[in-house]
Amino acid sequence: MRILLTFLVGILSSSGLNAATDSQIKDFWFNGAEISRYQLNQARYGGNHPGHVEFIFVTEPFLTEQQVKQEFGEAPATPVLKLNALHTFNTGIYSYRTMTSTFRPVDYLKYPRSLKSNTSVQDWCGQAFQQFNRKPDGWHFELRSYFQKEGDQNRALSDAYLEDGLWVTLRLNPKALPVGPLQAIPGALYTRFAHKEVSPYKAKAELKSGPKLSTYQITYPDLSRTLKIDFDTQFPHIIRSWKETSPQGITTATLTHRIMNSTYWSEHNRTDAHKRKSLGLDPIAD
């Protein structure tokens, strides 16, 4: 771990992005969960709909072969930084609930890609589920959808960057983000909502560092789509907002609440419901 953290410090020091010490990384990412709430303005059906997003970042041991959380045994495992991203919004009378979970090893020298990412989408029309698993030959992809055109799929995809994994890389080390021309698989919510083929697309990525805020932007010319993420230049590189522009419209999200060192997994009793107010969430309705 010390070799990895020293590498992180060296890379970050070579840019306008600030360097993180060994103790900063250890104390921040291995001491409970970070939960952030964002005010969402979701483009859908030719209009925009208010909602909210929760990002839960937390570390856990991850079995590299089975690609599940390690709960027992001595099979090969590695620490991952996991992002659970939940989107909640309504379109007219009916509701949308989505969740994407991405598992990215902290040791990205040994593991240059995320190991797993899955997404579920539920609305009043039906539901869909998709998953990426990292294998030696690239990505193994599966999709389960109620749409006839998409149907059920099991496919192998090439060794492209997974957009949903870049959010986690950003929090560990922004200088490890890919820049310039690249092949990338767009975010799962975009491909689900736009009903685009899940496949690598030509893209161009830029990283701009500022005194307080930095920006990572990835553009897909063939999709006429751009994703722009604004985050703190200094460690721990908190994500402040993002903007997604595509033919489907403009989606934006802005940070409103954030709590750190949470042990939310143990706060599951009715007497804990009031704590949701610290995230700007209704204790009952959300």
N, C-alpha and C positions, 0 to 999 in steps of 0.2 A: 504493500500500500504506500509506503514512504517513497519508493521510486516513482510510482504513479503521480503522487502529489507534487514531488519535485519537478516532474515533467510539466504538470499543469502550471506551476508557478513560472517556470522558464518560458513557456509559450505565451502566457498572458502578459508577462513583463515585456515581451518584444513588440507589443502593440499599444494602442491607446487605451485598451481595456486593462483594468487594474489587476494586480497579482493577488492571488489568495494564498494564505499561508496554510501549512499542513493542519494546524489546529483549527483554523477557520472552516475548512472543508469538513474535517471530522466533527467538529462541534455543531455545525449547521445541518449537515445532511444525515447524520447518524444520531439525532437526538429528538425523535418525534417527527410528526408530519407538518408540512406547510399546507394550509388551506386558504385559497384565494377565491373571492367572488368577483365576477365581472358583470357589468350591465351590458346586455346583449341587444343588438338591433339586427335581427336576422332577415336577410332577403329570401323571400319565398313566394311563389305564385304571383310574380310581378309587383309585389309590395313589400313593405318592411314591417316586422312584427317584434314587439318588445319581449324580452325574456332575460334569463340570467344564465351564467356559466359558472361552474365550480371546477377549479383545478386543485387536485389533491396530489402533492408530491410527497413520496415516502420511500425510504429504502427498505429492502428486504432481501433475504437470501433466495437465490433462484437456481433451480436445477437446470443445468445447461443442456442436458440430453432430453429429459422429459419436457422441459420448458414450462414448468409450473413452480409455484412457491414451495420452497423446502420446508416441510413440517416435521420430518423425522428422517432417520437413516443417514448414511454417509456417502451417498452418490455425489458425483462432481457438482459443485455449486459455486456461484459467484454472487457478490453483492450487486444488486441493480437499483437504479433510481427509477421508480415507477411513477407514471403520470396517469391518474384517472381523471379524464376530462368529461364533465357532464353538461349537456346543453338542455335547457328547458324553455319552451316557448309555445304559444298557441297560434294557429292560423284560423281566424274566424271562430267557428264553433268548436273545432277540435284541437287536440293537444299533440305536441311532439315531445318525446323524451329520448335522448341519445346518450351513449356513453362510449368512449374510446379509452382503452387501457393499453399503455405502451411500456415495455420493459427494456431498459437500456443499461447494460453493464457500466459500472463506475470505471472499471479498467478498460478504457476504450483503446489502449494500445494493443491489448490482447484480443479485444472484441470491437472492431471498427464499426460495426453496425448494431442496431437494436436486435434483440433476439426474438421478440414477439410483439405483435400489436393486434388487438381485436376490437371490433366496433359492433354495437347493436343499435338499431333504430326502431322505435316504436311510435306509431301514430294510429289514429282511429281507422285508417285504411288497412293496416297490417303491420308486419314487422320484418326486419332483415338482419342477418348476422354475417359478418365476414371476419377472416383471421389470416394474418401473415405469420409464418414461422420461418426463422432463419435456418438454412441448411448450408452445407459446404458448397453446393452448386447454385445457390441463390435463394430466392424466396419460394416457399410453398404456400399457395393461396387457396382458400376455400370461401365460397359464398353460398348462403342460403337465403333465398328471396321469394316473396310471394308473386313477383312479376314474371309473367310468362317469358318475356324476352330474355330476362337474366337467368331465370331458373336456378338450378343448383349447379355449382361449378367447383372443380378441383383442378388447379393449373399450377405449373411451374413458371416463375417469372425470373428475369435476369437480375444480375447484381446491381440494381439501381438504388439510389438513395430513397428512403422511405420518408415522405414529408412528415408524417406523424411522429417519427423518431427525432426529427430535427429540433422540436420543441424541448426535448429532454437534453439533447446535446448542448443546446444553448445555455441551459442552467448549469451544466458541468463545466463547460469551456467553450465560449463563443468562437474562439479562434480555431476550434476543430470543425466548425461548420464549413461545408463545401462552398466555394465561390467560383464564379466564372461559368462557362458552359458545362452542363452536366445532364445526366439522365435521372429523372426523379419520378416516383409514383405519387400522384397527388393525394391530398388528405382524403380520408375515407368519407367524411361527411360531404365533401364536394362531389365525389364520384357517385355517392348514393343519391343525393338530392338532384344532381344534374343527369343522372342515369348515363354516365360516361363509362366506357370500358376501363376496367382496372388494369393498367398497363404502364410501363415506363414511357414518359414523354420527354421531348427535348425541353430543357429549361435553362435559365440563366439566373445565378444567385449573386447578390451583392451584400457586403457587410460594411457598414459605415459607423465609425466610432466617434462619439462626441464627448464633451466634458462630463455631462450628466447622463444623457440618454444616447443609446446606440440603436441602430436599425438593421434588421436583417430582412432582405426582400428577395423573393423568388418569383420569377415570371415564366409562364408557360405560353409561348407564342401561338402554338397550334390550338390552344384552348381559350385564348384571349383572357387569361386569368393571371392575377397578381396577388400574392399574399405578402403583407408588410407587417412585421412584428417590431414594436418598440420596447426596449428593455433597459434596465439600469446598466450603465457602463461599469460601475463598481460591483464587485462580488457582494451578494449572491445573484446578481443579474436578474432581479425581479422583473417579470413581464408586466408592463404597464398597460399596453393596449395592442390591438391588432386591427387590420383592415383587409378585407378580402374583396377584390373587384373582379367580376366576371360577367358574361352575358346574362346571368341570372339575377344580377343586381349587386349592390354593395352591402356587405355585412361588416359591422363594427362591434368591438367590445372594449370596455374600459374598466380598469380595476377600481373597485369601490371599497372592498373590505379584505382584510388579510389577518390571519392568526398563525402563530408559529409554535412549535413544540407541542402540537396537539396529540392527544392519545384518544382520538375519536372512536377507535374500535372498542374502547371500554366504556364509552359514554352513551350507552344504548337504552337506558331506562327512561321512563316517562319524566322522571325528575330532572333529566338532563336536557329536555326539549327546549327550555328557555335559552340555552346556550347558542341556539341557532340565530338568535337576535344579534349576536356579535358578528355574524356574517351577513346581516341584512336579510335573513330568510325568515319566513313565517314559521313559527313552531308547529303549525298544524297543516297549512294548505300546501306548502311547497313540496 
